[in-house]
C-alpha cells in the first residue's frame, strides 16, 4: 500500500516539473519574437553602432536609420539570368533603338592654316658672279614693289663685258654684228636695255649694276627649306625685325637665288584632313571658312586640291583652298576653322549615345530576353552625333539607346572578342 502511494507521488512530481518547463520555453519563445519585432536603428557608415531609438552616430554624427529586418521574395527571375557574367551582361529595362539606313548629310569640322600661294612666289637671283656692294632691303618680310631696286652688285665678269662693248664702239664702230653681240651678252648677264643704252651713250662702264625686283610682295631669305617648297616653314611666324642672311659685302654666284618674294594678296588655306575623313573630302566640295582673326568675316570657297602625301610631322593630308587675300588681309600663318560640305553618305547609323567607347574598342548593349549583352562593334565616321556602323550588328538587332546608363561606375566592361 505504501509502495503504491510513493509511485503516485513520484508521477505527480514529474508532471509538475514538465509543465513548468513547457511554460518556461513558451515564455522564452514569446520574448524572442518580441525582440525580433522591436525596431533597431544603425549608422549607414558605421553598422556596428546599433540603437533601439532614433538618434545620431557617436562617430560621424550622421542620423541613424531604421534597420530593415524583413525581406520580400523576388519572383519571375530565371537562374540563368543571375548566372550571367557581370562584365558583359546587364539586367535592366531601358529604351532601345535599331540600326537605320539612310543618306546622311556630311559636314566635317576641320582646322587649317593660312599660307602663301607658292604659285605666286618669285625669286630674285644674280645672273653673274660678284660682290654685293649695296643692299636696299634690311629685314625679313619687308614689303617690296615690282621694279624696286633691291641691291647693287660689282662683278669683274660684267665689268669685262662692258669694256669689250666700249672697245668695239671706239675701235670698230661700223662692225654692227659684233657690237650687237656684245650688247646681247650684257643683257643676258642681267643688264636692262636702258642700262646698255646708258653705257653706249656715256662711253663709260657701270661699276656696280643694280638688281631690281620683278615681283611685288614680301621679301625673305632663300635657303634649302624654301627651295624645297616646304609650306610648313613658310607658315612659321617670324617677327619683322629679323635680319636677312644676306649682307653687304657677301659674294654671290651665277644663278644663285638671293631672295624670295611672296605675294600676300594671293594665298591658300591648308585644311588638315585626317585618315578617316579622306574618303569623304573631294575636290570642289563647298567650304565655309571662319578666320580666327575675324570670326564675323567668314566666307565661302571650294576645295581646289588635295595633297597626295602626309605632311611632315603630321598624320593628316592637306586640302588646299585658294582665295583672294587682297581685301581680307588674313595674316600668313593664322589659324582658321572650316566646315566642309561633302556628298551625302549612305550607310547604317546609330546615335552616338548608344555606343560606349573603351579606348580602341567600341561596344553597344544588345537587347536579349532578360537583359542586355555587351557586343563589340566596328564604327566608321561620326556625323551630326550619328555614328556609322560597319560590323557587329544585324539590321534586326535592338540596342540600348543610352549605353552609358548601363555602365556601373565601379566596373569596366569588356567586350568578348568572340561575340
Secondary structure as GFF3:
##gff-version 3
##sequence-region A 1 419
A	DSSP	alpha_helix	2	37	.	.	.	ID=ss1
A	DSSP	beta_strand	41	42	.	.	.	ID=ss2
A	DSSP	beta_strand	50	51	.	.	.	ID=ss3
A	DSSP	beta_strand	65	66	.	.	.	ID=ss4
A	DSSP	alpha_helix	79	82	.	.	.	ID=ss5
A	DSSP	beta_strand	89	90	.	.	.	ID=ss6
A	DSSP	beta_strand	96	98	.	.	.	ID=ss7
A	DSSP	beta_strand	100	116	.	.	.	ID=ss8
A	DSSP	three_ten_helix	118	120	.	.	.	ID=ss9
A	DSSP	beta_strand	122	125	.	.	.	ID=ss10
A	DSSP	beta_strand	130	135	.	.	.	ID=ss11
A	DSSP	beta_strand	142	144	.	.	.	ID=ss12
A	DSSP	beta_strand	149	154	.	.	.	ID=ss13
A	DSSP	alpha_helix	156	171	.	.	.	ID=ss14
A	DSSP	alpha_helix	176	188	.	.	.	ID=ss15
A	DSSP	alpha_helix	193	202	.	.	.	ID=ss16
A	DSSP	beta_strand	209	212	.	.	.	ID=ss17
A	DSSP	beta_strand	217	221	.	.	.	ID=ss18
A	DSSP	alpha_helix	224	227	.	.	.	ID=ss19
A	DSSP	alpha_helix	231	235	.	.	.	ID=ss20
A	DSSP	beta_strand	251	252	.	.	.	ID=ss21
A	DSSP	beta_strand	257	262	.	.	.	ID=ss22
A	DSSP	beta_strand	266	274	.	.	.	ID=ss23
A	DSSP	three_ten_helix	275	277	.	.	.	ID=ss24
A	DSSP	beta_strand	286	291	.	.	.	ID=ss25
A	DSSP	three_ten_helix	295	297	.	.	.	ID=ss26
A	DSSP	beta_strand	299	302	.	.	.	ID=ss27
A	DSSP	beta_strand	305	306	.	.	.	ID=ss28
A	DSSP	beta_strand	316	324	.	.	.	ID=ss29
A	DSSP	beta_strand	335	351	.	.	.	ID=ss30
A	DSSP	three_ten_helix	352	354	.	.	.	ID=ss31
A	DSSP	beta_strand	356	358	.	.	.	ID=ss32
A	DSSP	beta_strand	361	367	.	.	.	ID=ss33
A	DSSP	beta_strand	372	383	.	.	.	ID=ss34
A	DSSP	beta_strand	386	391	.	.	.	ID=ss35
A	DSSP	beta_strand	398	400	.	.	.	ID=ss36
A	DSSP	three_ten_helix	403	406	.	.	.	ID=ss37
###
